[in-house]
Amino acid sequence: MKKMILGLVLLSFHGIAMADSATGSISGHISLPARPESRIPVEKYVGSISGKVAPPPRLIAGVWIEGSGLTAPASPTQVTLSQLGYQFANSLMIVPRGTTVIFPNQDADYHNVYSLSRGARFDLGRYKKEDSEVPQYTFDTCGLIRLKCEIHEHM
């Protein structure tokens, strides 16, 4: 069974975006794999979750552009990645290095966010929707960071 893995791609933006003096366009086509027809194994959560497990988020792709004389666009200092319907809201987020990601829980039950990726090893602990402090993490390393929920292994 193939598992869909949520990842954050962190970019340093050292030579990533179009330079102010350059103009042009980039076009192309990215083929994404077909989503497997497998069912999310949620039987073990029966009676332990108060909501319905939503389908996984749609697959998306990111593009890396390299070249000389490029400058970075303005970057957000903070972005949000919600947990809703017992899924992460996005299958992929491209997050500039130094950005803080906030992980609100939109479900009635506990969630968790952790990563064992080389570039970011952390565990934000278990938390509920009504907790006053919403977990967050500042990503300072470039690369693919895989996120998981230790409570719900399909996430």
Buried (B, 14 or more C-beta within 10 A) or exposed (E): EEEBEBBBBBBBBEBBBBEEEEEEEEEEEEEEEEEEEEEBEBEEBEEEBEEEBEEBBEEEEEEEEEEEEBBBEEBEEEBBBBBBBBBBBBBBBBBBBEBBBEBBBEBEBBBBBBBEBEBBEBBBEBBEBEEEEBBBBEBEEBBBBBBBBBBBEBB
